[in-house]
Amino acid sequence: MRRDTTPTLRADCSACVGLWCAALGFSRSADFAHDKTSGEECVHLEVAFTCAIHDRLRSAGYRGCTSYDCLGAGQRITAAFAAAGGADWRASAATRRGMFAALPVVAGLHELLWYLAEAGEHPEAGALRGEIAAARTRVEGLAAAHASPGDADDVAGTRADVAELLRRVSERVRAGWAGPGLRPGQ
C-alpha cells in the first residue's frame, strides 16, 4: 500500500514547470494517445506549464498521465533552478539540459526516499532504524544536490548501499510474518 510519508515526496504539478510533460517520452498505446519523444513537449502542455486536458486525461486517452507520480522530483527541481535564477526550461537551452538531466536522477532518489520511509515504519526494522535514518539523510543530500544546477556526486554507490539495507529490512519483515499455517521464516 502506498503511503505519502513525507510532504516532499508528494507530486505537486502546480509547483512544477511541466518537466515530465516535456522530458519524458512515451509511445502511443492504451495509456497514451500519441507518440512523444523525450525532450518534446506534450501537445497538451500550455504556456503556463499546465495541462489543457487535465480534467479529462483518461477519456482523452492519457491514462498513463493519471497514474504517474514523480514523488515530488519535478517541483524540487523547479524550485532549485528557480532559486539559481532560471526555472523556465523553454527560455534557456542550458536550463533545459540541466533540468531534463536532473529529472530521472532526482525521481530515482525520491523513490529511494519513499522506500526508506516505508522500511522505517515496519516494527521489524528495529535496530536498523538508525541505518535507515542515516541512509535517508544521505539520499536526501544527493537529491538536493542533483536538483540544483551544476555537478553533483554519482549516485550508484548510494543506490547499492540502500538496496542492501532494504534487503536486510525485507528479510526481517518476512522472517516476522506468519501467514495461515506458516511459521515465521517459512
C-alpha positions as CSV (number, residue, x, y, z in Angstrom):
1,M,0.0,0.0,0.0
2,R,1.4,3.4,-1.0
3,R,1.7,6.0,1.8
4,D,2.9,9.5,1.4
5,T,5.2,9.7,4.4
6,T,7.0,13.0,3.7
7,P,5.5,16.2,2.1
8,T,8.5,16.4,-0.2
9,L,7.6,13.0,-1.7
10,R,4.2,14.1,-3.0
11,A,3.8,15.2,-6.6
12,D,2.5,18.8,-6.9
13,C,2.1,19.6,-10.6
14,S,1.2,23.2,-9.8
15,A,4.7,23.8,-8.4
16,C,6.4,22.2,-11.4
17,V,7.1,23.6,-14.9
18,G,5.8,20.6,-16.8
19,L,9.1,18.7,-16.6
20,W,7.6,15.2,-17.2
21,C,5.3,16.6,-19.8
22,A,8.4,17.5,-21.9
23,A,11.4,15.4,-20.7
24,L,9.6,12.1,-20.7
25,G,9.0,10.2,-23.9
26,F,6.1,7.7,-24.5
27,S,4.7,5.6,-27.2
28,R,1.2,5.5,-28.5
29,S,-0.6,2.8,-26.5
30,A,-3.6,2.2,-24.3
31,D,-2.1,4.7,-21.9
32,F,-1.0,7.4,-24.4
33,A,-3.0,8.7,-27.4
34,H,0.1,9.7,-29.4
35,D,3.9,9.2,-29.7
36,K,6.1,11.7,-28.0
37,T,9.9,11.6,-27.9
38,S,12.0,12.5,-24.9
39,G,12.6,16.3,-24.8
40,E,9.5,17.0,-26.9
41,E,6.7,19.0,-25.3
42,C,3.4,17.2,-24.9
43,V,0.9,18.7,-27.3
44,H,-1.4,19.5,-24.4
45,L,1.2,21.4,-22.3
46,E,0.2,25.0,-22.1
47,V,2.3,28.1,-22.0
48,A,1.7,28.4,-18.2
49,F,3.0,24.8,-17.8
50,T,-0.5,23.4,-17.1
51,C,-2.3,20.6,-18.9
52,A,-5.0,21.6,-21.3
53,I,-6.8,18.3,-20.8
54,H,-6.0,17.6,-17.2
55,D,-9.7,17.3,-16.2
56,R,-10.3,14.6,-18.9
57,L,-6.9,12.8,-19.3
58,R,-8.4,9.3,-19.1
59,S,-11.2,9.9,-21.6
60,A,-8.8,11.6,-23.9
61,G,-6.5,8.5,-24.0
62,Y,-3.9,9.6,-21.4
63,R,-4.3,7.1,-18.6
64,G,-0.6,7.0,-18.2
65,C,-0.5,10.6,-17.1
66,T,-3.1,9.9,-14.4
67,S,-1.1,7.1,-12.9
68,Y,2.4,8.5,-13.0
69,D,3.8,10.0,-9.8
70,C,7.2,11.8,-9.8
71,L,7.2,11.7,-5.9
72,G,7.9,15.4,-5.8
73,A,11.0,15.4,-8.1
74,G,9.5,17.8,-10.6
75,Q,8.7,20.5,-8.1
76,R,12.0,20.0,-6.3
77,I,14.0,20.6,-9.5
78,T,11.8,23.6,-10.4
79,A,12.4,25.2,-7.0
80,A,16.1,24.6,-7.1
81,F,16.5,26.0,-10.6
82,A,14.3,29.0,-9.7
83,A,16.5,29.7,-6.7
84,A,19.5,29.7,-9.0
85,G,17.8,32.2,-11.3
86,G,16.1,30.2,-14.0
87,A,13.3,27.6,-13.9
88,D,11.9,28.2,-17.4
89,W,13.4,25.5,-19.5
90,R,11.8,27.0,-22.6
91,A,13.9,30.1,-22.2
92,S,17.4,28.6,-22.0
93,A,19.0,25.6,-23.7
94,A,21.3,25.1,-20.7
95,T,18.5,25.2,-18.2
96,R,16.6,22.7,-20.4
97,R,19.5,20.3,-20.5
98,G,20.1,20.7,-16.8
99,M,16.5,20.2,-15.7
100,F,15.9,17.3,-18.0
101,A,19.1,15.6,-17.0
102,A,18.3,16.0,-13.3
103,L,14.7,14.7,-13.6
104,P,15.4,10.9,-13.8
105,V,18.1,11.1,-11.2
106,V,16.1,13.0,-8.7
107,A,13.0,10.9,-9.3
108,G,15.0,7.8,-8.7
109,L,16.4,9.3,-5.4
110,H,12.9,10.3,-4.3
111,E,11.8,6.7,-5.0
112,L,14.6,5.5,-2.7
113,L,13.5,8.0,0.0
114,W,10.0,6.6,-0.3
115,Y,11.2,3.1,0.1
116,L,13.4,4.1,3.1
117,A,10.4,5.9,4.8
118,E,8.3,2.8,4.2
119,A,11.0,0.5,5.6
120,G,11.4,2.6,8.7
121,E,7.7,2.2,9.5
122,H,7.9,-1.6,9.9
123,P,8.3,-2.7,13.6
124,E,10.7,-5.4,12.3
125,A,13.1,-2.8,11.2
126,G,14.0,-2.4,14.9
127,A,17.8,-2.0,15.2
128,L,18.1,-0.9,11.6
129,R,16.2,2.3,12.1
130,G,19.5,4.2,12.8
131,E,20.9,3.0,9.5
132,I,17.6,3.8,7.7
133,A,17.7,7.4,9.1
134,A,21.4,7.8,8.0
135,A,20.6,6.5,4.6
136,R,17.6,8.9,4.3
137,T,19.9,11.8,5.2
138,R,22.5,10.7,2.6
139,V,19.9,10.2,-0.2
140,E,18.2,13.5,0.7
141,G,21.5,15.3,0.3
142,L,22.1,13.7,-3.1
143,A,18.6,14.6,-4.2
144,A,19.1,18.2,-3.2
145,A,22.5,18.3,-4.9
146,H,21.2,16.7,-8.2
147,A,18.1,19.0,-8.3
148,S,20.3,22.1,-8.5
149,P,22.2,23.3,-11.5
150,G,25.8,22.2,-11.5
151,D,27.8,19.0,-10.9
152,A,26.7,16.5,-8.2
153,D,28.1,13.2,-6.9
154,D,27.4,10.0,-8.6
155,V,24.5,8.1,-7.0
156,A,25.4,4.5,-8.0
157,G,27.2,3.7,-4.7
158,T,24.4,5.1,-2.6
159,R,21.8,3.1,-4.6
160,A,23.8,-0.1,-3.9
161,D,24.1,0.7,-0.2
162,V,20.4,1.5,0.1
163,A,19.4,-1.7,-1.8
164,E,21.4,-3.8,0.6
165,L,19.8,-2.0,3.6
166,L,16.3,-2.5,2.2
167,R,17.1,-6.2,1.5
168,R,18.0,-6.6,5.2
169,V,14.8,-4.9,6.3
170,S,12.9,-7.1,4.0
171,E,14.4,-10.2,5.4
172,R,13.4,-9.1,8.9
173,V,9.9,-8.3,7.8
174,R,9.5,-11.6,6.0
175,A,11.0,-13.5,9.0
176,G,8.5,-11.9,11.3
177,W,5.4,-12.6,9.2
178,A,3.4,-15.8,9.7
179,G,0.6,-16.5,7.3
180,P,-2.1,-19.2,7.9
181,G,-0.4,-22.4,8.8
182,L,3.1,-20.9,8.4
183,R,5.8,-20.2,11.0
184,P,8.0,-17.1,10.8
185,G,10.7,-17.6,8.3
186,Q,8.8,-20.2,6.2
